[in-house]
Amino acid sequence: ESEKQKPLYTLGEKIVTTSTSEDKRTLTCSGAISATVGDTKASKDVNFTVQRASDGKISVSVAPFQF
């Protein structure tokens, strides 16, 4: 039995902010994410939102995508 390899996910170094809410609590961004398993690598541009709640907690949501 061969040992299963876990995927390695990386976010690209270049992230672009495409919009900012008026209260500056929400950013809409785009960037590239890569997944590598063994010798196989796939990359995809993704759009995501970063939001800071009034209590200071930060949440990140990624628009649905498929490699």
LONUTOR-923892 format. One record per residue: z, y, x of N, C-alpha, C, O in turn. Coordinates in steps of 0.1 Angstrom, whole numbers, padded with zeros to 4 digits, always signed. Each point is the difference from the previous one (the first is absolute). Example, Ala and Ser with C-alpha at 12.3 -4.5 7.8 and 13.67 -1.06 7.14 Angstrom:
# residues 2
+0078-0057+0132+0000+0012-0009+0000+0012+0009+0007+0000+0010/-0014+0011-0014+0000+0011+0009+0008+0011-0008+0001+0011+0005/
# end
This chain:
# residues 67
+0000-0012+0008+0000+0012-0008+0000+0012+0009+0008+0002+0009/-0017+0007-0012+0000+0013+0007+0010+0010-0006+0001+0000-0012/+0005+0008+0021+0009+0010-0005-0007+0011-0007-0010+0005+0005/+0014+0000-0017-0006+0011-0007+0003+0013+0007+0011+0002+0004/-0022+0006-0002+0002+0013+0006+0002+0010-0010-0007+0001-0010/+0017+0008+0012+0003+0011-0009-0010+0012+0003-0003+0002+0011/-0001+0004-0022-0009+0012+0003+0007+0012+0006+0012+0001-0002/-0019+0006+0010+0005+0013+0006-0007+0011-0007-0013+0001+0000/+0020+0008-0006-0006+0012-0007+0003+0012+0008+0011+0002+0005/-0021+0007-0003+0001+0012+0007-0006+0012-0007-0011-0002-0006/+0017+0013+0006-0006+0012-0006-0006+0008+0011+0006+0002+0010/-0018+0003-0012-0008+0007+0010+0008+0013+0004+0008+0005-0007/-0012+0000+0019+0007+0012+0005-0004+0013-0007+0008+0009-0001/-0020-0009-0005-0005+0012-0007+0003-0002-0015-0006-0008-0007/+0014+0017+0002+0003+0001-0014-0003+0014-0005+0004+0010+0006/-0012-0009-0017-0004+0013-0005+0007+0003-0013-0001-0008-0009/+0007+0020+0008+0006+0004-0013-0011+0006-0008-0006+0010+0004/+0003-0016-0016-0011+0005-0008+0004+0010-0011-0008+0008-0005/+0021-0008+0002+0006+0010-0010+0015+0000+0001+0006-0009+0005/-0001+0020-0009+0015+0003+0000+0004+0006-0013-0007+0009-0005/+0017-0014-0001+0005+0006-0013+0006+0014+0003+0003+0003+0011/-0003+0005-0022+0005+0014+0001+0014+0000+0006+0004+0009+0007/+0005-0019-0011+0014+0000+0004+0001-0006+0014+0011-0002+0005/-0022-0003+0001+0000-0006+0013+0008-0013+0001+0004-0004+0010/-0002-0003-0022+0007-0012+0000-0009-0012+0000+0004-0012+0002/-0017+0014-0005-0009-0011-0001-0012+0003+0009-0007+0010-0001/+0003-0020+0010-0012+0001+0008-0009-0012-0004+0005-0011-0002/-0018+0014+0001-0010-0011-0002-0007+0000+0014-0005+0010+0005/+0004-0022+0000-0005-0002+0014-0010-0012+0000-0001-0008-0009/-0007+0008+0020-0009-0011+0002+0001-0004+0015+0003+0008+0008/-0005-0021-0006+0001-0005+0014-0006-0014+0000-0004-0005-0010/+0004-0001+0021-0005-0014+0002+0011-0010+0002+0010+0003+0008/-0010-0014-0014+0009-0011+0002-0007-0012+0005-0011-0003-0004/+0017-0004+0014-0007-0012+0006+0010-0012-0002+0012+0002+0001/-0018-0013-0003+0008-0013-0001-0007-0009+0010-0012-0002+0001/+0021-0005+0007-0005-0009+0010+0008-0013-0001+0012+0000-0001/-0020-0011+0000+0006-0013+0000-0008-0009+0010-0012-0002-0001/+0019-0001+0012-0006-0007+0011-0011+0008+0006+0003+0011+0004/-0015-0016-0004-0012+0007+0006-0008+0008-0011-0010+0006+0004/+0015-0006-0016-0007+0006-0011+0006+0014-0003+0013+0001-0002/-0021+0009+0001+0005+0014-0003-0008+0006-0011-0013-0001+0000/+0019+0008-0009-0007+0007-0011+0007+0014-0001+0012+0001+0001/-0021+0009-0004+0005+0014-0001-0005+0005-0014-0011-0003-0004/+0019+0012-0001-0004+0006-0013+0006+0014-0001+0012+0002+0004/-0020+0008-0009+0006+0013-0002+0007+0000-0014-0004-0006-0009/+0016+0012+0009+0009-0001-0012+0004+0014-0003+0001+0009+0009/+0002-0006-0022+0005+0012-0005+0015-0003-0004+0002-0010-0006/+0007+0019+0010+0014-0002-0004+0007+0013-0003-0005+0010+0005/+0016-0011-0012+0008+0012-0004+0014-0002+0006+0006-0010-0001/-0002+0021+0007+0014+0001+0005+0007+0010-0009-0004+0012-0001/+0016-0016-0004+0007+0009-0009+0015+0001+0003+0006-0011+0003/-0001+0023-0002+0015+0002+0002+0006+0004-0013-0003+0010-0006/+0013-0018+0002+0008+0003-0012+0010+0011+0002+0002+0003+0012/+0003+0002-0022+0010+0011+0001+0012-0004+0008+0007+0009+0006/-0004-0022-0006+0012-0005+0008-0003-0003+0014+0008-0005+0008/-0021+0008-0004-0004-0002+0014-0006-0013+0003-0006-0002+0011/+0006-0008-0020-0006-0013+0003-0015+0001+0000-0006+0008-0008/+0000-0015+0017-0015+0000+0001-0006-0013-0004+0005-0011+0003/-0015+0012-0011-0008-0012-0005-0014+0001+0004-0006+0011+0001/+0000-0022+0002-0015+0000+0003-0006-0010-0009+0004-0011-0002/-0016+0015-0004-0007-0009-0008-0015+0000+0005-0005+0010+0004/-0001-0022-0004-0013-0002+0005-0009-0003-0012+0003-0009-0008/-0015+0016+0008-0010-0003-0010-0004-0015+0001-0002-0004+0012/+0000-0003-0022-0005-0014+0001-0012-0001+0008-0010+0008-0001/+0010-0018+0010-0011-0003+0008-0001-0015+0003+0009-0007-0002/-0021+0003+0007-0002-0014+0003-0008-0001+0013-0010+0007+0001/+0014-0015+0008-0007-0002+0013-0012-0009-0003-0008-0002+0009/
# end
